[in-house]
Amino acid sequence: MDLVSKYQGVVGRVFGNDNSGANYDRYVERLLDRISSGVLSEDRRTAMVELQSVVVESHAAQLALGATGFPVLLGVLKDERDDTEMVRGALETLVGSLSPIDHGRSMKNEVQPGLINSDLLSREVGSISLFLSLLSEEDFYIRYYTLQLLTALLTNSPTRIQEAILSIPRGTTCLVDMLMDREVIRNEALLLLTYLTREAEEIQKILVFEGVFEKIFSIITEEGGSEGGVVVQDCLELLKNLLRHNPSNQELLREIVGFDTLISILKVRGNSYKFTQQKTINLLSTMEVVGLLLHSDSQAELGKESPIIANKTVLVQKKVLDHLLMLAIESRWAPVAIRCKALQCIADLVSKHQKNRDAFATIVLGEEPNVEPALNSILRVILRTSSTQEFLAADSVFKSFCENNPEGQRMLASTLIPQPQPMVKAPVEEDVNMSFGSMLLHGLTSSETEGDLESCCRAASVLSHVMKDNNQCKEKVLQIELEAPMPSFGGPEPLMHRMVRYLALASSVKSKDGKASTFESTCFHPIILKLLVVWLFDFPKAVQCFIDSRHHLTYLIELISSEISTPYTIGLAAILLGECAAYNKATEKGKNALSIVDLISQRIGLTSYFSKFDEMHKSLLFTSEGLNPGHKPLARSPAASMSDIEDVEENETNDVKGNHEPMLAKILDSQFVEFIKGLEANIREQIVSIYSNPKSQVAVVPAELEQVAGERSDDYIKRLRQFVEKQCIEIQDLLSRNATLAENLSKTGGITSSQLDQKQSSSLDRIQVETLRRDLHSTSQQLEILKAEKFRAETEASAYRNSANKLDSDLKSLSDAYNSLEHVNFQLEKELKELKSDGTPDIEAIKAEAQMASEAELNDLLVCLGQEQSKVEKLSGRLIELGEDVDKLLEGIGEETEVQDDDE
């Protein structure tokens, strides 16, 4: 199309700056007329080139072509296959009519001609089958522009095009065959199939049976795996579409093709370990494919192995953990996004899979003699990394490893051995030979000497996973005593007391500007409180250790009463204080459950205390919306994809600026939130039970109850008995009121006295609304019953009406027969008279015989008429009961009979 360049400015010279839609309509109409009616081939080709030029420059021209031009261009494609240049021009023009035009000044609500034209073109009868047939043409450009045209249609009208291709025999087969064409055609076919397979499960299955898996991996291998260009990214995007929410395709990939080629993409090649932009995108896309194999939206059928479990088993057997650990741990020069994604894949692989956990626990990294378990290396990442996202990803590995894995938890807890004080002061670089537990304790206590509360916070998160729902591990950690940093600070203290002391320390830490440190006030408190909540849950020994120091309770009350702490910090502190009462088995006065509840009542107040729970649930971290948006797919452009990857660094910047909410949203995840909700209900119930029970105190007898001098013993005993009975009645009344009050407080926590009237009013409104709703429901049911009865009555009325019409018809027939007999009788009498006049001797006998026959037939007719009349009367009575007008139904019958008689 060398002539295209000549016509790029034609429109501007013809119309000047006038962009009137009417001018474009007339111009496009003239061009279409030249194409469809032209005689000279050269003139028709020139008109096609001009049409193509104006369509790519103007929205108005695109709309004009869509309104009238598609049949003309489709006719060219259908009838002029031998004219390659015309077919190319028609395809290019169609592609131009569907493509957006960016003039840099588009309006927000501007009409999009591409969307309108895509809808119009896809509705043309036979258009999609025509385009698919063009893929078999030998001309390279025809196949190329046809693929571009189908891709544009799928972009704008995916559902209709998907349905059309499914309805065409071998429609998907010819598209898969394009993957074996020349490189440019193959790349366009990859894009087309990527759009085609989005949310189209049937097409996904058909493509897999057409052998698309083998073709995809062949292209990836040919392009060089992760070192390849954007074509590898397109292959991986298509692979993700085929596997997403499609267990059958995942099973076919696992059982027939295998995971070897997929895993080989993750293998870092060469000695330079350079990570270009495209290589980073390809590795991330590959790990996203692995992630799709590790997640499922549906529960596996009972008695059958889950496909996800099978995928995890095979992937670990194929040594995928080695490649992921290389990217996550040993390749410290890898971008943060790759390290985070690799750690997330490791967490998914070991989640809810005991064999994979056992295999992961035995993996060691490094070379002799400097080898260490992979778990130790990941813990070091948690303690050392400056990236919040990397910490969260590594923390998720320990969460997945420890969840419902008591043996693994005990294995990690067994290494928790305090180091001597000189070793605690050692720099972090010397922790290579430390065990897992020693390294964890080093991270927990490093804040004592270095002021590194963030390292302590991260270690506390790992420790909470180790102790979660495992009382043996809680017992082991409870026995740990740490040496004081200086002899003057006293003797060893339990690890729990050290954590509480760090909480108080974090509250007093100030930043350089004199304000409270953002990290300590936002992150440190919730994470340490989470550790303590997990530790005290259903473990009375930990509760006893916590309340052994009276200062702990005092600090918790101050934290709950604080006006500067966040709602979730105050709420977690309230949960921790509630655990001290709910799981308290102590009998010592001042430390038992009743004393804790009295302390809450006196220092905070039950109403205010329970309101902290409600305020916590209203905070953003505890709402159902959440803070973490779903992961968006990587864009095809390397620059756009890198902007997505750089979101990780942007998140890091937000953390530095003080926005730690996303980090807390992952630490205090939905699973922990559900755990807190259940624990809160138990705490409410326990506190109500404790508060409503009577206090066991020694009664003091008032002085006036002593026996008066000269009073008889019988009178004195009688007076005492009356006093005791009165006191018993009052005590029972007070206990009942107390229990009711406590229960109401637990249910209406957060309702102040000023809001009580509003709550009562709203409660009355709700009762009235509920009453009206019930009345409406009852009325609706009655209306439905009446409708059913009406329908049944109308059905019966219709049946009776039809029966009445039938009887009327029978009566009419009998009446006609009667009239006929009357006529016959009249004829016979006439003949008899004639016979009499002729003097025939047998006249009387003939007359008598005829009269007898006539009377017999008349009697039969009268009997039938009487029977029919009886039926009519019964039916008339039933119709009257059903509300029908019988006279109206019968009024036309006599008239019809008279008319027929007159006609006769």
DODRENGU-336689 format. One line per 5 residues: number of its first residue (from 0); their letters; for each residue x, y, z of C-alpha. Coordinates in steps of 0.2 Angstrom, whole numbers. Layout:
BEGIN
NUM) a) X Y Z ~ ...
END
This chain:
BEGIN
0) mdlvs) 0 0 0 ~ 12 13 -6 ~ -2 25 -10 ~ -7 26 8 ~ 6 40 11
5) kyqgv) -1 51 -3 ~ -18 52 5 ~ -13 55 23 ~ -17 74 20 ~ -31 72 8
10) vgrvf) -45 74 21 ~ -37 90 28 ~ -35 98 10 ~ -53 93 6 ~ -62 99 21
15) gndns) -49 111 29 ~ -53 112 48 ~ -71 108 45 ~ -74 92 55 ~ -93 92 51
20) ganyd) -101 74 52 ~ -111 78 37 ~ -96 81 26 ~ -88 65 32 ~ -104 56 29
25) ryver) -105 62 11 ~ -86 59 7 ~ -87 41 14 ~ -103 38 5 ~ -94 43 -12
30) lldri) -79 32 -8 ~ -90 17 -4 ~ -100 20 -20 ~ -84 21 -30 ~ -78 4 -22
35) ssgvl) -95 -5 -25 ~ -100 2 -42 ~ -83 7 -50 ~ -79 0 -67 ~ -60 3 -67
40) sedrr) -50 -8 -55 ~ -37 6 -52 ~ -51 18 -47 ~ -58 6 -35 ~ -41 3 -27
45) tamve) -38 22 -26 ~ -55 24 -17 ~ -51 10 -5 ~ -34 19 -1 ~ -43 35 2
50) lqsvv) -56 27 13 ~ -43 19 23 ~ -34 35 26 ~ -49 45 31 ~ -55 31 43
55) vesha) -39 31 53 ~ -39 50 55 ~ -57 54 60 ~ -70 48 72 ~ -84 55 61
60) aqlal) -77 44 46 ~ -77 29 57 ~ -95 31 62 ~ -100 35 44 ~ -92 19 38
65) gatgf) -100 9 52 ~ -117 15 47 ~ -117 10 29 ~ -100 3 24 ~ -98 -14 32
70) pvllg) -108 -24 19 ~ -98 -16 5 ~ -81 -21 13 ~ -88 -38 17 ~ -93 -40 -1
75) vlkde) -76 -36 -7 ~ -69 -50 5 ~ -81 -62 0 ~ -82 -60 -19 ~ -65 -53 -24
80) rddte) -53 -65 -16 ~ -42 -65 -32 ~ -39 -46 -30 ~ -26 -47 -16 ~ -24 -28 -15
85) mvrga) -42 -25 -13 ~ -44 -38 0 ~ -29 -31 10 ~ -36 -14 9 ~ -53 -19 15
90) letlv) -45 -28 30 ~ -35 -13 34 ~ -50 -2 33 ~ -60 -13 45 ~ -45 -13 57
95) gslsp) -44 6 56 ~ -63 8 59 ~ -62 -3 75 ~ -46 5 82 ~ -46 20 94
100) idhgr) -40 37 88 ~ -30 47 101 ~ -30 66 97 ~ -25 70 115 ~ -41 80 118
105) smkne) -54 66 120 ~ -69 70 130 ~ -74 60 145 ~ -91 55 138 ~ -86 55 120
110) vqpgl) -94 42 109 ~ -81 28 105 ~ -83 23 87 ~ -73 7 89 ~ -85 0 101
115) insdl) -100 4 91 ~ -92 -3 75 ~ -86 -19 83 ~ -104 -22 89 ~ -111 -18 71
120) lsrev) -98 -29 62 ~ -100 -44 74 ~ -119 -43 70 ~ -116 -45 52 ~ -122 -62 46
125) gsisl) -107 -74 42 ~ -94 -60 46 ~ -84 -71 59 ~ -84 -86 48 ~ -79 -76 33
130) flsll) -64 -69 43 ~ -59 -86 49 ~ -59 -92 31 ~ -47 -79 26 ~ -34 -87 38
135) seedf) -31 -100 25 ~ -26 -88 12 ~ -8 -89 6 ~ -5 -70 6 ~ 5 -65 22
140) yiryy) -3 -48 25 ~ -21 -55 23 ~ -18 -67 37 ~ -9 -54 47 ~ -23 -41 45
145) tlqll) -36 -54 48 ~ -29 -59 65 ~ -28 -40 70 ~ -46 -38 65 ~ -51 -53 76
150) tallt) -41 -46 90 ~ -49 -29 89 ~ -66 -37 89 ~ -62 -48 104 ~ -56 -33 113
155) nsptr) -72 -23 111 ~ -85 -37 110 ~ -78 -53 118 ~ -93 -63 122 ~ -102 -62 105
160) iqeai) -86 -66 96 ~ -82 -81 108 ~ -100 -88 105 ~ -98 -85 86 ~ -81 -94 85
165) lsipr) -88 -109 96 ~ -102 -111 84 ~ -91 -112 68 ~ -84 -130 64 ~ -65 -130 67
170) gttcl) -65 -112 71 ~ -53 -114 86 ~ -42 -126 76 ~ -38 -114 62 ~ -33 -101 76
175) vdmlm) -22 -114 85 ~ -13 -118 68 ~ -8 -100 67 ~ 4 -103 81 ~ 15 -114 69
180) drevi) 15 -100 56 ~ 29 -87 53 ~ 35 -77 68 ~ 24 -62 66 ~ 8 -71 62
185) rneal) 12 -83 77 ~ 14 -68 89 ~ -3 -60 83 ~ -11 -77 85 ~ -4 -78 103
190) lllty) -12 -61 107 ~ -29 -66 99 ~ -29 -83 109 ~ -26 -73 125 ~ -41 -62 122
195) ltrea) -51 -77 116 ~ -48 -87 132 ~ -53 -75 145 ~ -67 -81 155 ~ -72 -94 142
200) eeiqk) -70 -111 150 ~ -77 -121 134 ~ -64 -113 123 ~ -51 -116 135 ~ -54 -134 135
205) ilvfe) -56 -135 116 ~ -39 -127 114 ~ -31 -139 127 ~ -37 -154 117 ~ -30 -145 101
210) gvfek) -13 -147 109 ~ -10 -129 113 ~ 0 -133 129 ~ 13 -141 119 ~ 14 -127 106
215) ifsii) 15 -114 120 ~ 30 -123 129 ~ 38 -126 112 ~ 38 -107 108 ~ 44 -103 126
220) teegg) 59 -115 124 ~ 62 -108 106 ~ 62 -90 113 ~ 75 -94 127 ~ 64 -96 142
225) seggv) 65 -82 155 ~ 78 -74 144 ~ 66 -72 130 ~ 57 -57 125 ~ 39 -51 126
230) vvqdc) 33 -67 116 ~ 37 -77 132 ~ 26 -65 142 ~ 12 -68 129 ~ 14 -87 130
235) lellk) 13 -86 149 ~ -2 -75 149 ~ -11 -87 138 ~ -6 -101 149 ~ -13 -92 164
240) nllrh) -30 -90 155 ~ -30 -109 151 ~ -27 -114 169 ~ -37 -101 179 ~ -52 -108 188
245) npsnq) -50 -124 176 ~ -46 -140 186 ~ -48 -151 171 ~ -35 -141 161 ~ -23 -141 176
250) ellre) -25 -160 177 ~ -21 -162 159 ~ -6 -151 161 ~ 0 -161 175 ~ -3 -179 169
255) ivgfd) 0 -177 150 ~ 12 -162 147 ~ 20 -161 164 ~ 28 -147 174 ~ 46 -149 168
260) tlisi) 46 -135 155 ~ 37 -123 167 ~ 49 -127 181 ~ 64 -125 169 ~ 59 -107 166
265) lkvrg) 63 -103 184 ~ 80 -109 183 ~ 93 -95 184 ~ 105 -97 170 ~ 123 -90 167
270) nsykf) 135 -83 179 ~ 130 -65 178 ~ 113 -67 185 ~ 107 -51 177 ~ 89 -47 179
275) tqqkt) 83 -36 164 ~ 66 -29 164 ~ 58 -42 152 ~ 67 -56 162 ~ 59 -50 178
280) inlls) 42 -49 170 ~ 44 -67 163 ~ 49 -74 180 ~ 35 -65 189 ~ 23 -72 176
285) tmevv) 30 -90 178 ~ 27 -89 196 ~ 10 -82 194 ~ 6 -98 184 ~ 13 -109 198
290) glllh) 2 -99 210 ~ -13 -103 199 ~ -9 -122 201 ~ -8 -120 220 ~ -25 -111 223
295) sdsqa) -43 -117 220 ~ -60 -110 221 ~ -70 -126 225 ~ -68 -139 238 ~ -62 -156 233
300) elgke) -75 -170 233 ~ -75 -181 248 ~ -65 -196 246 ~ -54 -190 232 ~ -38 -181 232
305) spiia) -39 -163 228 ~ -31 -157 212 ~ -22 -144 221 ~ -14 -156 233 ~ -8 -166 218
310) nktvl) -1 -151 210 ~ 9 -147 225 ~ 15 -164 227 ~ 21 -165 209 ~ 29 -148 210
315) vqkkv) 39 -152 225 ~ 44 -169 218 ~ 51 -159 203 ~ 62 -149 214 ~ 53 -133 211
320) ldhll) 57 -127 229 ~ 76 -127 225 ~ 73 -115 211 ~ 61 -104 221 ~ 74 -103 236
325) mlaie) 87 -98 224 ~ 77 -84 218 ~ 70 -79 235 ~ 86 -82 246 ~ 102 -85 237
330) srwap) 99 -72 223 ~ 100 -57 234 ~ 104 -47 218 ~ 86 -51 211 ~ 73 -38 212
335) vairc) 62 -37 227 ~ 47 -41 217 ~ 54 -58 212 ~ 60 -62 229 ~ 43 -58 237
340) kalqc) 34 -68 223 ~ 45 -83 226 ~ 42 -83 245 ~ 24 -82 242 ~ 25 -97 231
345) iadlv) 35 -107 244 ~ 21 -102 257 ~ 8 -109 245 ~ 17 -125 242 ~ 19 -130 260
350) skhqk) 2 -124 265 ~ -10 -138 271 ~ 2 -151 264 ~ 12 -161 277 ~ 23 -170 266
355) nrdaf) 29 -154 258 ~ 32 -146 275 ~ 43 -161 280 ~ 52 -160 264 ~ 54 -141 266
360) ativl) 61 -143 284 ~ 75 -154 278 ~ 81 -142 264 ~ 98 -134 267 ~ 106 -119 258
365) geepn) 123 -114 255 ~ 139 -124 252 ~ 150 -134 264 ~ 154 -130 277 ~ 143 -114 278
370) vepal) 126 -123 276 ~ 110 -119 285 ~ 92 -125 285 ~ 81 -115 273 ~ 70 -110 288
375) nsilr) 85 -101 296 ~ 89 -92 280 ~ 71 -86 278 ~ 71 -80 297 ~ 87 -71 293
380) vilrt) 78 -62 278 ~ 64 -57 290 ~ 76 -50 303 ~ 88 -41 290 ~ 77 -35 275
385) sstqe) 73 -17 273 ~ 58 -21 263 ~ 41 -23 271 ~ 34 -33 257 ~ 48 -45 258
390) flaad) 46 -47 277 ~ 27 -50 274 ~ 31 -63 261 ~ 44 -72 272 ~ 32 -71 287
395) svfks) 19 -80 277 ~ 31 -95 274 ~ 31 -97 293 ~ 13 -95 295 ~ 9 -109 281
400) fcenn) 23 -120 289 ~ 16 -119 307 ~ -3 -119 303 ~ -10 -136 309 ~ 8 -143 310
405) pegqr) 11 -147 329 ~ 27 -157 325 ~ 35 -143 315 ~ 30 -131 329 ~ 38 -142 342
410) mlast) 54 -144 331 ~ 56 -125 330 ~ 52 -122 348 ~ 65 -135 354 ~ 79 -123 347
415) lipqp) 73 -109 358 ~ 88 -108 369 ~ 94 -91 376 ~ 111 -86 372 ~ 124 -79 385
420) qpmvk) 123 -60 386 ~ 139 -57 376 ~ 132 -67 362 ~ 116 -56 363 ~ 127 -41 360
425) apvee) 135 -49 345 ~ 132 -40 328 ~ 119 -48 317 ~ 133 -54 305 ~ 139 -66 317
430) dvnms) 122 -76 318 ~ 127 -88 304 ~ 130 -102 316 ~ 115 -99 327 ~ 101 -111 328
435) fgsml) 83 -105 323 ~ 78 -102 341 ~ 94 -93 346 ~ 92 -82 330 ~ 74 -78 334
440) lhglt) 78 -74 352 ~ 92 -63 346 ~ 79 -53 336 ~ 67 -52 350 ~ 80 -45 362
445) ssete) 90 -35 351 ~ 80 -19 354 ~ 86 -20 372 ~ 104 -15 366 ~ 101 -7 349
450) gdles) 84 0 351 ~ 78 -10 336 ~ 60 -12 340 ~ 56 -16 321 ~ 67 -32 322
455) ccraa) 58 -37 338 ~ 42 -34 330 ~ 46 -45 316 ~ 53 -59 327 ~ 37 -58 338
460) svlsh) 26 -61 322 ~ 36 -77 319 ~ 35 -83 337 ~ 16 -81 337 ~ 15 -93 322
465) vmkdn) 26 -106 332 ~ 15 -105 347 ~ -2 -104 338 ~ -14 -117 345 ~ 0 -127 353
470) nqcke) 1 -128 372 ~ 17 -138 372 ~ 26 -124 363 ~ 18 -111 374 ~ 24 -120 389
475) kvlqi) 42 -121 381 ~ 42 -102 378 ~ 35 -98 395 ~ 50 -107 403 ~ 62 -96 394
480) eleap) 71 -83 405 ~ 82 -70 399 ~ 97 -62 408 ~ 96 -43 412 ~ 106 -32 400
485) mpsfg) 116 -26 415 ~ 118 -34 432 ~ 111 -19 441 ~ 94 -22 432 ~ 91 -37 443
490) gpepl) 91 -56 439 ~ 83 -66 424 ~ 66 -62 419 ~ 53 -72 409 ~ 52 -68 390
495) mhrmv) 34 -63 392 ~ 38 -50 405 ~ 52 -44 393 ~ 39 -42 379 ~ 27 -32 390
500) rylal) 41 -21 395 ~ 45 -18 377 ~ 27 -13 375 ~ 29 1 388 ~ 46 6 380
505) assvk) 38 8 363 ~ 25 20 371 ~ 38 31 377 ~ 49 31 362 ~ 49 48 353
510) skdgk) 55 53 336 ~ 67 67 332 ~ 53 79 331 ~ 47 75 348 ~ 32 66 343
515) astfe) 28 47 345 ~ 37 36 333 ~ 25 31 319 ~ 31 13 318 ~ 30 10 336
520) stcfh) 13 18 338 ~ 6 10 322 ~ 14 -7 320 ~ 24 -13 336 ~ 9 -12 348
525) piilk) -3 -23 338 ~ 10 -36 333 ~ 16 -38 351 ~ -2 -38 357 ~ -6 -52 344
530) llvvw) 9 -62 351 ~ 2 -60 369 ~ -16 -64 364 ~ -11 -80 355 ~ 0 -85 370
535) lfdfp) -13 -82 383 ~ -27 -90 373 ~ -34 -106 383 ~ -17 -107 393 ~ -20 -103 411
540) kavqc) -1 -104 415 ~ 3 -90 403 ~ -11 -80 411 ~ -4 -83 429 ~ 14 -78 422
545) fidsr) 6 -62 415 ~ -3 -56 431 ~ 11 -61 442 ~ 17 -43 439 ~ 4 -30 445
550) hhlty) 11 -18 433 ~ 6 -27 418 ~ -13 -25 422 ~ -10 -7 426 ~ -1 -4 409
555) lieli) -15 -13 400 ~ -28 -2 408 ~ -18 14 404 ~ -17 8 386 ~ -35 4 384
560) sseis) -39 21 392 ~ -27 30 380 ~ -34 43 368 ~ -19 43 356 ~ -18 24 352
565) tpyti) -27 17 337 ~ -44 8 339 ~ -36 -9 335 ~ -22 -7 348 ~ -35 -3 361
570) glaai) -46 -17 356 ~ -32 -30 356 ~ -27 -24 373 ~ -45 -26 379 ~ -45 -44 372
575) llgec) -29 -47 381 ~ -36 -40 398 ~ -52 -51 395 ~ -41 -67 393 ~ -34 -63 410
580) aaynk) -51 -65 417 ~ -58 -79 405 ~ -44 -91 407 ~ -39 -87 425 ~ -38 -102 436
585) atekg) -30 -93 451 ~ -38 -93 468 ~ -27 -80 476 ~ -36 -64 481 ~ -31 -50 470
590) knals) -26 -61 455 ~ -41 -72 453 ~ -54 -69 439 ~ -66 -60 450 ~ -52 -47 455
595) ivdli) -48 -44 436 ~ -67 -41 433 ~ -68 -29 448 ~ -53 -20 441 ~ -61 -18 424
600) sqrig) -77 -12 432 ~ -69 1 443 ~ -55 7 432 ~ -63 7 415 ~ -82 2 417
605) ltsyf) -90 -12 409 ~ -99 -2 396 ~ -84 7 391 ~ -74 -9 391 ~ -86 -18 379
610) skfde) -87 -3 368 ~ -68 -5 364 ~ -73 -21 355 ~ -85 -12 344 ~ -73 2 340
615) mhksl) -60 -11 335 ~ -72 -20 323 ~ -76 -3 315 ~ -58 1 311 ~ -52 -2 294
620) lftse) -41 -17 298 ~ -57 -27 304 ~ -69 -22 291 ~ -74 -34 277 ~ -68 -22 263
625) glnpg) -49 -25 268 ~ -35 -14 263 ~ -26 -25 250 ~ -33 -24 232 ~ -32 -39 221
630) hkpla) -16 -42 211 ~ -18 -35 194 ~ -11 -44 179 ~ 6 -38 172 ~ 3 -27 156
635) rspaa) 11 -32 140 ~ 22 -17 137 ~ 38 -19 147 ~ 37 -1 153 ~ 20 -3 159
640) smsdi) 24 -20 167 ~ 39 -12 176 ~ 28 1 183 ~ 17 -12 190 ~ 33 -20 198
645) edvee) 38 -4 205 ~ 22 -3 215 ~ 32 -14 227 ~ 45 0 229 ~ 31 13 231
650) netnd) 23 3 245 ~ 40 3 253 ~ 40 22 252 ~ 23 23 259 ~ 29 13 274
655) vkgnh) 44 25 276 ~ 31 39 276 ~ 21 31 290 ~ 8 22 280 ~ 9 5 289
660) epmla) -9 0 286 ~ -6 -13 272 ~ 7 -21 282 ~ -4 -23 297 ~ -18 -29 286
665) kilds) -8 -44 281 ~ -1 -47 299 ~ -19 -46 306 ~ -27 -55 292 ~ -44 -62 290
670) qfvef) -40 -78 299 ~ -34 -69 314 ~ -49 -57 314 ~ -61 -72 314 ~ -51 -79 329
675) ikgle) -53 -62 338 ~ -72 -62 335 ~ -74 -79 342 ~ -63 -75 357 ~ -72 -59 360
680) anire) -89 -68 362 ~ -81 -80 374 ~ -74 -66 384 ~ -90 -57 385 ~ -99 -73 391
685) qivsi) -86 -76 404 ~ -86 -59 411 ~ -105 -59 412 ~ -104 -75 422 ~ -90 -69 434
690) ysnpk) -98 -53 437 ~ -115 -59 440 ~ -109 -72 453 ~ -110 -67 472 ~ -94 -62 481
695) sqvav) -88 -74 494 ~ -85 -62 508 ~ -87 -63 527 ~ -103 -55 533 ~ -102 -42 547
700) vpael) -117 -42 559 ~ -123 -24 563 ~ -121 -18 581 ~ -140 -15 582 ~ -143 -34 579
705) eqvag) -135 -39 596 ~ -146 -45 610 ~ -154 -31 620 ~ -152 -33 639 ~ -167 -41 646
710) ersdd) -173 -47 629 ~ -179 -65 630 ~ -170 -78 619 ~ -185 -83 609 ~ -189 -65 604
715) yikrl) -171 -62 600 ~ -171 -77 588 ~ -187 -73 580 ~ -181 -55 577 ~ -164 -62 569
720) rqfve) -174 -74 558 ~ -185 -60 551 ~ -169 -49 548 ~ -161 -64 539 ~ -176 -68 528
725) kqcie) -178 -50 523 ~ -159 -49 518 ~ -160 -65 508 ~ -175 -58 498 ~ -165 -41 495
730) iqdll) -149 -51 490 ~ -158 -62 478 ~ -166 -47 470 ~ -149 -38 468 ~ -141 -53 461
735) srnat) -155 -55 448 ~ -154 -37 443 ~ -135 -38 443 ~ -135 -53 431 ~ -147 -44 420
740) laenl) -137 -28 420 ~ -121 -37 416 ~ -129 -46 402 ~ -137 -30 394 ~ -120 -22 395
745) sktgg) -112 -36 386 ~ -125 -35 372 ~ -125 -16 371 ~ -107 -12 373 ~ -103 5 367
750) itssq) -121 12 370 ~ -119 27 382 ~ -133 34 393 ~ -136 48 380 ~ -139 36 366
755) ldqkq) -150 24 376 ~ -166 33 372 ~ -161 33 353 ~ -158 14 354 ~ -175 11 362
760) sssld) -183 22 349 ~ -174 13 335 ~ -179 -4 343 ~ -197 1 344 ~ -196 6 325
765) riqve) -188 -10 321 ~ -202 -20 330 ~ -215 -10 321 ~ -207 -13 304 ~ -205 -31 308
770) tlrrd) -224 -32 313 ~ -229 -23 296 ~ -217 -35 287 ~ -226 -50 295 ~ -243 -42 291
775) lhsts) -238 -39 273 ~ -232 -57 271 ~ -248 -64 278 ~ -258 -53 267 ~ -248 -58 252
780) qqlei) -251 -76 256 ~ -270 -73 258 ~ -269 -64 241 ~ -261 -79 233 ~ -274 -91 240
785) lkaek) -288 -79 233 ~ -280 -79 216 ~ -278 -98 216 ~ -297 -99 221 ~ -302 -87 208
790) fraet) -292 -96 195 ~ -300 -113 200 ~ -318 -105 200 ~ -314 -97 182 ~ -309 -114 176
795) easay) -325 -122 183 ~ -335 -108 175 ~ -327 -111 159 ~ -330 -130 159 ~ -348 -127 164
800) rnsan) -350 -114 150 ~ -343 -126 137 ~ -355 -139 144 ~ -370 -127 143 ~ -365 -123 125
805) kldsd) -365 -141 120 ~ -382 -144 128 ~ -389 -129 119 ~ -382 -136 103 ~ -390 -153 107
810) lksls) -407 -144 111 ~ -406 -135 95 ~ -403 -151 86 ~ -418 -159 94 ~ -429 -144 90
815) dayns) -424 -145 72 ~ -429 -164 72 ~ -445 -160 80 ~ -449 -146 67 ~ -445 -159 54
820) lehvn) -457 -172 61 ~ -470 -158 62 ~ -467 -155 44 ~ -468 -174 40 ~ -484 -175 49
825) fqlek) -492 -160 40 ~ -487 -169 23 ~ -495 -185 29 ~ -511 -177 34 ~ -511 -168 17
830) elkel) -509 -185 9 ~ -523 -192 20 ~ -535 -179 14 ~ -531 -182 -4 ~ -534 -200 -1
835) ksdgt) -551 -196 7 ~ -556 -186 -7 ~ -551 -200 -19 ~ -562 -213 -9 ~ -549 -225 -6
840) pdiea) -555 -239 6 ~ -539 -240 17 ~ -538 -222 22 ~ -543 -224 40 ~ -532 -238 43
845) ikaea) -517 -229 35 ~ -521 -213 45 ~ -522 -222 61 ~ -506 -231 58 ~ -497 -215 53
850) qmase) -504 -206 68 ~ -498 -219 80 ~ -481 -219 73 ~ -480 -200 73 ~ -486 -200 92
855) aelnd) -473 -213 96 ~ -459 -203 89 ~ -466 -187 97 ~ -467 -195 114 ~ -448 -200 112
860) llvcl) -444 -183 107 ~ -453 -175 122 ~ -444 -187 134 ~ -427 -182 127 ~ -432 -164 127
865) gqeqs) -437 -165 146 ~ -421 -174 150 ~ -411 -160 141 ~ -422 -146 150 ~ -418 -154 167
870) kvekl) -399 -154 163 ~ -401 -135 157 ~ -410 -131 173 ~ -396 -139 184 ~ -382 -131 174
875) sgrli) -391 -114 175 ~ -392 -116 194 ~ -373 -120 195 ~ -369 -105 183 ~ -379 -94 195
880) elged) -369 -100 210 ~ -353 -95 200 ~ -360 -78 197 ~ -364 -80 178 ~ -379 -72 169
885) vdkll) -389 -87 163 ~ -401 -76 153 ~ -388 -68 144 ~ -380 -84 139 ~ -397 -91 133
890) egige) -405 -75 125 ~ -398 -78 108 ~ -403 -96 106 ~ -421 -94 102 ~ -417 -80 90
895) etevq) -405 -92 81 ~ -419 -105 80 ~ -432 -93 73 ~ -420 -87 60 ~ -416 -104 54
900) ddde) -435 -108 53 ~ -438 -92 43 ~ -424 -97 31 ~ -432 -114 29
END
